């Protein structure tokens, strides 16, 4: 029992160390991905102040995006906002389309790899029988 607890403690320490290592690209991307995944999955309930902070951040980003997107060409205010949203919708739709294509390609590659592994397991070429002398 003591050995199992020590092993779990070592694993926990290694996990904490890996999460703190945030200086090179793969580590930063992994940690940020973990942050957003935990936020969207809702494993841990957010407090009221955390929820308010995320809402303030989202509103600020939306205002910033709209502010940078609006061009003053003499049209009505709502027309310029509509044009800005259409542009952003098209840009995000294009990115989402590429992500879906890459995800599909990844899924097909995984399926192909699994088929190759199962075929290799069924048709093993190692038929020699060695005896221990």
ROKE-92042 format. One record per residue: residue in three letters; chain; x, y, z of N, C-alpha, C in turn. Coordinates in Angstrom, 2 decimals. Example, Ala and Ser with C-alpha at 12.3 -4.5 7.8 and 13.67 -1.06 7.14 Angstrom:
ROKE-92042
+---------+--------+---------+---------+---------+---------+---------+---------+---------+---------+---------+
! residuo ! cadena !      nx !      ny !      nz !     cax !     cay !     caz !      cx !      cy !      cz !
+---------+--------+---------+---------+---------+---------+---------+---------+---------+---------+---------+
!     ALA !      A !   13.19 !   -5.69 !    7.80 !   12.30 !   -4.50 !    7.80 !   13.20 !   -3.30 !    7.80 !
!     SER !      A !   12.85 !   -2.25 !    7.08 !   13.67 !   -1.06 !    7.14 !   12.90 !    0.03 !    7.87 !
+---------+--------+---------+---------+---------+---------+---------+---------+---------+---------+---------+
end
This chain:
ROKE-92042
+---------+--------+---------+---------+---------+---------+---------+---------+---------+---------+---------+
! residuo ! cadena !      nx !      ny !      nz !     cax !     cay !     caz !      cx !      cy !      cz !
+---------+--------+---------+---------+---------+---------+---------+---------+---------+---------+---------+
!     UNK !      A !    0.83 !   -1.19 !    0.00 !    0.00 !    0.00 !    0.00 !    0.88 !    1.26 !    0.00 !
!     UNK !      A !    1.93 !    1.23 !    0.78 !    2.82 !    2.38 !    0.87 !    3.55 !    2.61 !   -0.46 !
!     UNK !      A !    3.89 !    1.54 !   -1.15 !    4.58 !    1.65 !   -2.43 !    3.65 !    2.27 !   -3.47 !
!     UNK !      A !    2.39 !    1.89 !   -3.45 !    1.42 !    2.43 !   -4.40 !    1.23 !    3.93 !   -4.16 !
!     UNK !      A !    1.14 !    4.33 !   -2.89 !    0.97 !    5.75 !   -2.58 !    2.20 !    6.54 !   -3.00 !
!     UNK !      A !    3.39 !    5.99 !   -2.81 !    4.62 !    6.68 !   -3.22 !    4.67 !    6.83 !   -4.74 !
!     UNK !      A !    4.23 !    5.79 !   -5.45 !    4.22 !    5.85 !   -6.92 !    3.23 !    6.91 !   -7.40 !
!     UNK !      A !    2.04 !    6.97 !   -6.79 !    1.06 !    7.98 !   -7.16 !    1.59 !    9.38 !   -6.86 !
!     UNK !      A !    2.30 !    9.52 !   -5.74 !    2.88 !   10.81 !   -5.40 !    3.93 !   11.22 !   -6.43 !
!     UNK !      A !    4.75 !   10.28 !   -6.87 !    5.77 !   10.57 !   -7.89 !    5.10 !   10.96 !   -9.21 !
!     UNK !      A !    4.04 !   10.27 !   -9.58 !    3.31 !   10.61 !  -10.81 !    2.71 !   12.00 !  -10.70 !
!     UNK !      A !    2.18 !   12.31 !   -9.51 !    1.59 !   13.63 !   -9.30 !    2.66 !   14.71 !   -9.41 !
!     UNK !      A !    3.82 !   14.48 !   -8.80 !    4.92 !   15.45 !   -8.88 !    5.38 !   15.64 !  -10.32 !
!     UNK !      A !    5.46 !   14.55 !  -11.07 !    5.87 !   14.64 !  -12.48 !    4.84 !   15.44 !  -13.27 !
!     UNK !      A !    3.55 !   15.21 !  -13.00 !    2.50 !   15.94 !  -13.69 !    2.58 !   17.43 !  -13.38 !
!     UNK !      A !    2.79 !   17.78 !  -12.12 !    2.90 !   19.19 !  -11.72 !    4.12 !   19.82 !  -12.40 !
!     UNK !      A !    5.23 !   19.10 !  -12.44 !    6.44 !   19.61 !  -13.08 !    6.19 !   19.85 !  -14.57 !
!     UNK !      A !    5.54 !   18.90 !  -15.23 !    5.26 !   19.05 !  -16.66 !    4.32 !   20.22 !  -16.93 !
!     UNK !      A !    3.38 !   20.46 !  -16.05 !    2.46 !   21.58 !  -16.25 !    3.15 !   22.92 !  -16.02 !
!     UNK !      A !    4.16 !   22.94 !  -15.16 !    4.88 !   24.17 !  -14.90 !    5.88 !   24.49 !  -16.00 !
!     UNK !      A !    6.31 !   23.47 !  -16.73 !    7.27 !   23.66 !  -17.83 !    6.52 !   24.29 !  -18.99 !
!     UNK !      A !    6.59 !   25.57 !  -19.11 !    5.76 !   26.27 !  -20.07 !    6.61 !   27.27 !  -20.85 !
!     UNK !      A !    7.78 !   26.85 !  -21.32 !    8.69 !   27.79 !  -21.95 !    8.91 !   27.53 !  -23.43 !
!     UNK !      A !    8.67 !   26.33 !  -23.91 !    8.88 !   26.03 !  -25.33 !    7.55 !   25.69 !  -25.98 !
!     UNK !      A !    7.52 !   25.76 !  -27.30 !    6.26 !   25.69 !  -28.04 !    5.38 !   24.48 !  -27.71 !
!     UNK !      A !    5.86 !   23.26 !  -27.78 !    4.91 !   22.16 !  -27.54 !    4.27 !   22.23 !  -26.16 !
!     UNK !      A !    5.05 !   22.64 !  -25.16 !    4.51 !   22.71 !  -23.79 !    3.46 !   23.80 !  -23.67 !
!     UNK !      A !    3.71 !   24.96 !  -24.27 !    2.74 !   26.05 !  -24.17 !    1.45 !   25.68 !  -24.88 !
!     UNK !      A !    1.55 !   25.07 !  -26.04 !    0.35 !   24.67 !  -26.79 !   -0.43 !   23.60 !  -26.02 !
!     UNK !      A !    0.29 !   22.64 !  -25.43 !   -0.37 !   21.58 !  -24.66 !   -1.09 !   22.16 !  -23.45 !
!     UNK !      A !   -0.43 !   23.07 !  -22.73 !   -1.06 !   23.65 !  -21.54 !   -2.25 !   24.53 !  -21.89 !
!     UNK !      A !   -2.14 !   25.29 !  -22.98 !   -3.27 !   26.12 !  -23.37 !   -4.44 !   25.25 !  -23.84 !
!     UNK !      A !   -4.13 !   24.18 !  -24.55 !   -5.19 !   23.25 !  -24.97 !   -5.88 !   22.64 !  -23.77 !
!     UNK !      A !   -5.10 !   22.26 !  -22.76 !   -5.69 !   21.70 !  -21.54 !   -6.58 !   22.72 !  -20.85 !
!     UNK !      A !   -6.15 !   23.99 !  -20.82 !   -6.94 !   25.05 !  -20.20 !   -8.30 !   25.19 !  -20.87 !
!     UNK !      A !   -8.31 !   25.34 !  -22.21 !   -9.57 !   25.54 !  -22.92 !  -10.44 !   24.28 !  -22.87 !
!     UNK !      A !   -9.83 !   23.09 !  -22.93 !  -10.60 !   21.85 !  -22.86 !  -11.29 !   21.73 !  -21.50 !
!     UNK !      A !  -10.56 !   22.02 !  -20.43 !  -11.17 !   21.96 !  -19.10 !  -12.26 !   23.01 !  -18.94 !
!     UNK !      A !  -12.05 !   24.17 !  -19.56 !  -13.05 !   25.23 !  -19.47 !  -14.33 !   24.83 !  -20.19 !
!     UNK !      A !  -14.22 !   24.26 !  -21.38 !  -15.41 !   23.90 !  -22.16 !  -16.09 !   22.64 !  -21.64 !
!     UNK !      A !  -15.32 !   21.68 !  -21.12 !  -15.92 !   20.45 !  -20.62 !  -16.64 !   20.66 !  -19.30 !
!     UNK !      A !  -16.28 !   21.67 !  -18.57 !  -16.97 !   21.99 !  -17.33 !  -16.74 !   20.99 !  -16.22 !
!     UNK !      A !  -15.55 !   20.39 !  -16.19 !  -15.27 !   19.41 !  -15.13 !  -15.30 !   20.07 !  -13.76 !
!     UNK !      A !  -14.82 !   21.31 !  -13.72 !  -14.80 !   22.02 !  -12.45 !  -15.72 !   23.23 !  -12.58 !
!     UNK !      A !  -16.60 !   23.41 !  -11.63 !  -17.53 !   24.53 !  -11.67 !  -16.78 !   25.83 !  -11.43 !
!     UNK !      A !  -17.10 !   26.85 !  -12.22 !  -16.49 !   28.15 !  -12.04 !  -17.25 !   28.95 !  -10.99 !
!     UNK !      A !  -16.50 !   29.76 !  -10.26 !  -17.16 !   30.63 !   -9.28 !  -17.81 !   31.79 !  -10.03 !
!     UNK !      A !  -18.58 !   32.56 !   -9.33 !  -19.27 !   33.69 !   -9.95 !  -18.30 !   34.71 !  -10.51 !
!     UNK !      A !  -17.24 !   34.98 !   -9.79 !  -16.27 !   35.97 !  -10.25 !  -15.52 !   35.47 !  -11.48 !
!     UNK !      A !  -15.25 !   34.16 !  -11.56 !  -14.58 !   33.60 !  -12.74 !  -15.50 !   33.68 !  -13.96 !
!     UNK !      A !  -16.77 !   33.37 !  -13.78 !  -17.73 !   33.47 !  -14.87 !  -17.86 !   34.92 !  -15.34 !
!     UNK !      A !  -17.92 !   35.85 !  -14.40 !  -18.00 !   37.27 !  -14.77 !  -16.74 !   37.70 !  -15.53 !
!     UNK !      A !  -15.59 !   37.23 !  -15.10 !  -14.34 !   37.56 !  -15.79 !  -14.31 !   37.04 !  -17.21 !
!     UNK !      A !  -14.79 !   35.83 !  -17.41 !  -14.83 !   35.26 !  -18.77 !  -15.82 !   36.03 !  -19.63 !
!     UNK !      A !  -16.95 !   36.42 !  -19.08 !  -17.91 !   37.21 !  -19.84 !  -17.35 !   38.58 !  -20.22 !
!     UNK !      A !  -16.66 !   39.23 !  -19.29 !  -16.05 !   40.53 !  -19.58 !  -15.00 !   40.36 !  -20.68 !
!     UNK !      A !  -14.21 !   39.30 !  -20.60 !  -13.20 !   39.04 !  -21.63 !  -13.85 !   38.80 !  -22.99 !
!     UNK !      A !  -14.92 !   38.03 !  -23.03 !  -15.61 !   37.74 !  -24.29 !  -16.21 !   39.01 !  -24.89 !
!     UNK !      A !  -16.83 !   39.84 !  -24.07 !  -17.41 !   41.10 !  -24.57 !  -16.30 !   42.01 !  -25.08 !
!     UNK !      A !  -15.19 !   42.09 !  -24.36 !  -14.06 !   42.93 !  -24.78 !  -13.51 !   42.46 !  -26.12 !
!     UNK !      A !  -13.36 !   41.15 !  -26.30 !  -12.86 !   40.62 !  -27.57 !  -13.85 !   40.91 !  -28.69 !
!     UNK !      A !  -15.14 !   40.75 !  -28.43 !  -16.16 !   41.03 !  -29.44 !  -16.12 !   42.50 !  -29.85 !
!     UNK !      A !  -16.02 !   43.40 !  -28.90 !  -15.95 !   44.84 !  -29.20 !  -14.68 !   45.15 !  -29.98 !
!     UNK !      A !  -13.57 !   44.53 !  -29.61 !  -12.31 !   44.74 !  -30.31 !  -12.38 !   44.25 !  -31.75 !
!     UNK !      A !  -12.96 !   43.07 !  -31.95 !  -13.10 !   42.51 !  -33.30 !  -14.00 !   43.39 !  -34.15 !
!     UNK !      A !  -15.12 !   43.80 !  -33.62 !  -16.04 !   44.65 !  -34.37 !  -15.38 !   46.01 !  -34.65 !
!     UNK !      A !  -14.68 !   46.56 !  -33.66 !  -14.02 !   47.85 !  -33.85 !  -12.98 !   47.82 !  -34.94 !
!     UNK !      A !  -12.21 !   46.75 !  -35.02 !  -11.20 !   46.64 !  -36.07 !  -11.81 !   46.31 !  -37.43 !
!     UNK !      A !  -12.98 !   45.72 !  -37.43 !  -13.60 !   45.27 !  -38.67 !  -14.41 !   46.35 !  -39.37 !
!     UNK !      A !  -14.87 !   47.31 !  -38.63 !  -15.76 !   48.32 !  -39.21 !  -14.95 !   49.33 !  -40.01 !
!     UNK !      A !  -15.38 !   49.54 !  -41.23 !  -14.78 !   50.56 !  -42.09 !  -15.80 !   51.68 !  -42.24 !
!     UNK !      A !  -15.34 !   52.88 !  -42.19 !  -16.24 !   54.03 !  -42.32 !  -16.29 !   54.45 !  -43.78 !
!     UNK !      A !  -17.30 !   53.94 !  -44.51 !  -17.46 !   54.28 !  -45.92 !  -18.70 !   55.13 !  -46.15 !
!     UNK !      A !  -19.22 !   55.66 !  -45.11 !  -20.36 !   56.54 !  -45.26 !  -21.71 !   55.83 !  -45.20 !
!     UNK !      A !  -21.72 !   54.50 !  -45.02 !  -22.97 !   53.76 !  -44.93 !  -23.57 !   53.88 !  -43.55 !
!     UNK !      A !  -24.69 !   53.24 !  -43.35 !  -25.32 !   53.28 !  -42.03 !  -24.51 !   52.43 !  -41.05 !
!     UNK !      A !  -24.71 !   52.70 !  -39.79 !  -23.97 !   52.00 !  -38.73 !  -24.25 !   50.51 !  -38.77 !
!     UNK !      A !  -25.53 !   50.13 !  -38.91 !  -25.89 !   48.71 !  -38.90 !  -25.40 !   47.99 !  -40.14 !
!     UNK !      A !  -25.34 !   48.72 !  -41.26 !  -24.82 !   48.12 !  -42.48 !  -23.33 !   47.78 !  -42.34 !
!     UNK !      A !  -22.56 !   48.67 !  -41.75 !  -21.13 !   48.39 !  -41.57 !  -20.91 !   47.25 !  -40.58 !
!     UNK !      A !  -21.74 !   47.18 !  -39.54 !  -21.62 !   46.07 !  -38.59 !  -21.98 !   44.76 !  -39.26 !
!     UNK !      A !  -23.02 !   44.76 !  -40.09 !  -23.42 !   43.55 !  -40.81 !  -22.31 !   43.08 !  -41.74 !
!     UNK !      A !  -21.69 !   44.00 !  -42.45 !  -20.58 !   43.64 !  -43.34 !  -19.43 !   43.05 !  -42.54 !
!     UNK !      A !  -19.12 !   43.64 !  -41.39 !  -18.04 !   43.13 !  -40.55 !  -18.35 !   41.72 !  -40.07 !
!     UNK !      A !  -19.58 !   41.48 !  -39.63 !  -19.94 !   40.14 !  -39.17 !  -19.92 !   39.12 !  -40.30 !
!     UNK !      A !  -20.33 !   39.52 !  -41.49 !  -20.27 !   38.61 !  -42.63 !  -18.83 !   38.24 !  -42.94 !
!     UNK !      A !  -17.94 !   39.23 !  -42.92 !  -16.51 !   38.94 !  -43.16 !  -15.97 !   37.97 !  -42.12 !
!     UNK !      A !  -16.26 !   38.21 !  -40.86 !  -15.76 !   37.33 !  -39.80 !  -16.40 !   35.95 !  -39.90 !
!     UNK !      A !  -17.67 !   35.89 !  -40.25 !  -18.34 !   34.61 !  -40.41 !  -17.69 !   33.79 !  -41.53 !
!     UNK !      A !  -17.38 !   34.45 !  -42.63 !  -16.71 !   33.75 !  -43.73 !  -15.31 !   33.29 !  -43.33 !
!     UNK !      A !  -14.57 !   34.14 !  -42.63 !  -13.22 !   33.76 !  -42.21 !  -13.25 !   32.59 !  -41.23 !
!     UNK !      A !  -14.12 !   32.65 !  -40.26 !  -14.22 !   31.57 !  -39.28 !  -14.77 !   30.31 !  -39.93 !
!     UNK !      A !  -15.70 !   30.47 !  -40.88 !  -16.22 !   29.31 !  -41.61 !  -15.14 !   28.63 !  -42.43 !
!     UNK !      A !  -14.26 !   29.42 !  -43.04 !  -13.15 !   28.85 !  -43.80 !  -12.21 !   28.07 !  -42.90 !
!     UNK !      A !  -11.88 !   28.63 !  -41.76 !  -11.01 !   27.93 !  -40.80 !  -11.68 !   26.67 !  -40.30 !
!     UNK !      A !  -12.97 !   26.75 !  -39.98 !  -13.70 !   25.57 !  -39.50 !  -13.74 !   24.49 !  -40.58 !
!     UNK !      A !  -13.91 !   24.90 !  -41.84 !  -13.90 !   23.94 !  -42.93 !  -12.57 !   23.20 !  -43.03 !
!     UNK !      A !  -11.47 !   23.95 !  -42.94 !  -10.15 !   23.32 !  -42.97 !   -9.96 !   22.38 !  -41.78 !
!     UNK !      A !  -10.41 !   22.79 !  -40.61 !  -10.29 !   21.93 !  -39.43 !  -11.09 !   20.66 !  -39.59 !
!     UNK !      A !  -12.27 !   20.75 !  -40.19 !  -13.08 !   19.55 !  -40.41 !  -12.40 !   18.62 !  -41.40 !
!     UNK !      A !  -11.82 !   19.18 !  -42.47 !  -11.13 !   18.35 !  -43.45 !   -9.92 !   17.67 !  -42.81 !
!     UNK !      A !   -9.14 !   18.42 !  -42.03 !   -7.98 !   17.82 !  -41.37 !   -8.40 !   16.77 !  -40.35 !
!     UNK !      A !   -9.50 !   17.02 !  -39.63 !  -10.00 !   16.03 !  -38.67 !  -10.46 !   14.76 !  -39.37 !
!     UNK !      A !  -11.12 !   14.91 !  -40.50 !  -11.55 !   13.75 !  -41.27 !  -10.35 !   12.97 !  -41.79 !
!     UNK !      A !   -9.35 !   13.69 !  -42.29 !   -8.14 !   13.01 !  -42.78 !   -7.44 !   12.27 !  -41.64 !
!     UNK !      A !   -7.40 !   12.87 !  -40.47 !   -6.78 !   12.22 !  -39.31 !   -7.54 !   10.96 !  -38.90 !
!     UNK !      A !   -8.87 !   11.05 !  -38.92 !   -9.70 !    9.90 !  -38.56 !   -9.51 !    8.76 !  -39.57 !
!     UNK !      A !   -9.47 !    9.11 !  -40.85 !   -9.26 !    8.08 !  -41.87 !   -7.87 !    7.44 !  -41.76 !
!     UNK !      A !   -6.88 !    8.24 !  -41.44 !   -5.53 !    7.71 !  -41.27 !   -5.47 !    6.77 !  -40.06 !
!     UNK !      A !   -6.14 !    7.14 !  -38.98 !   -6.19 !    6.26 !  -37.80 !   -6.86 !    4.94 !  -38.14 !
!     UNK !      A !   -7.97 !    5.02 !  -38.87 !   -8.69 !    3.81 !  -39.26 !   -7.81 !    2.92 !  -40.13 !
!     UNK !      A !   -7.09 !    3.53 !  -41.07 !   -6.20 !    2.77 !  -41.95 !   -5.07 !    2.13 !  -41.15 !
!     UNK !      A !   -4.52 !    2.85 !  -40.20 !   -3.46 !    2.32 !  -39.36 !   -3.95 !    1.15 !  -38.53 !
!     UNK !      A !   -5.16 !    1.27 !  -37.97 !   -5.71 !    0.18 !  -37.16 !   -5.95 !   -1.06 !  -38.02 !
!     UNK !      A !   -6.41 !   -0.88 !  -39.27 !   -6.62 !   -2.02 !  -40.15 !   -5.30 !   -2.71 !  -40.46 !
!     UNK !      A !   -4.25 !   -1.91 !  -40.69 !   -2.94 !   -2.49 !  -40.97 !   -2.41 !   -3.26 !  -39.76 !
!     UNK !      A !   -2.64 !   -2.72 !  -38.56 !   -2.17 !   -3.41 !  -37.35 !   -2.91 !   -4.72 !  -37.15 !
!     UNK !      A !   -4.23 !   -4.72 !  -37.38 !   -4.97 !   -5.97 !  -37.19 !   -4.59 !   -7.00 !  -38.25 !
!     UNK !      A !   -4.33 !   -6.56 !  -39.48 !   -3.88 !   -7.50 !  -40.50 !   -2.52 !   -8.08 !  -40.15 !
!     UNK !      A !   -1.62 !   -7.25 !  -39.65 !   -0.29 !   -7.72 !  -39.29 !   -0.37 !   -8.71 !  -38.13 !
!     UNK !      A !   -1.32 !   -8.51 !  -37.23 !   -1.47 !   -9.42 !  -36.10 !   -2.01 !  -10.78 !  -36.52 !
!     UNK !      A !   -2.89 !  -10.79 !  -37.52 !   -3.46 !  -12.05 !  -37.98 !   -2.50 !  -12.84 !  -38.85 !
!     UNK !      A !   -1.69 !  -12.15 !  -39.62 !   -0.80 !  -12.81 !  -40.57 !    0.65 !  -12.71 !  -40.10 !
!     UNK !      A !    0.90 !  -13.21 !  -38.95 !    2.26 !  -13.16 !  -38.41 !    3.16 !  -14.10 !  -39.20 !
!     UNK !      A !    4.34 !  -13.61 !  -39.56 !    5.28 !  -14.41 !  -40.36 !    6.22 !  -15.21 !  -39.49 !
!     UNK !      A !    6.15 !  -15.02 !  -38.18 !    7.04 !  -15.72 !  -37.27 !    6.43 !  -17.07 !  -36.92 !
!     UNK !      A !    6.77 !  -18.12 !  -37.71 !    6.22 !  -19.45 !  -37.47 !    7.27 !  -20.42 !  -36.97 !
!     UNK !      A !    8.47 !  -19.94 !  -36.78 !    9.52 !  -20.86 !  -36.32 !    9.32 !  -21.21 !  -34.86 !
!     UNK !      A !    9.65 !  -22.44 !  -34.52 !    9.49 !  -22.89 !  -33.14 !   10.88 !  -23.22 !  -32.62 !
!     UNK !      A !   11.32 !  -22.44 !  -31.67 !   12.64 !  -22.64 !  -31.09 !   12.49 !  -23.44 !  -29.81 !
!     UNK !      A !   13.35 !  -24.37 !  -29.65 !   13.33 !  -25.14 !  -28.40 !   14.48 !  -24.69 !  -27.53 !
!     UNK !      A !   14.22 !  -24.71 !  -26.23 !   15.26 !  -24.32 !  -25.27 !   16.14 !  -25.52 !  -25.01 !
!     UNK !      A !   17.42 !  -25.41 !  -25.27 !   18.35 !  -26.53 !  -25.06 !   19.10 !  -26.39 !  -23.79 !
+---------+--------+---------+---------+---------+---------+---------+---------+---------+---------+---------+
end
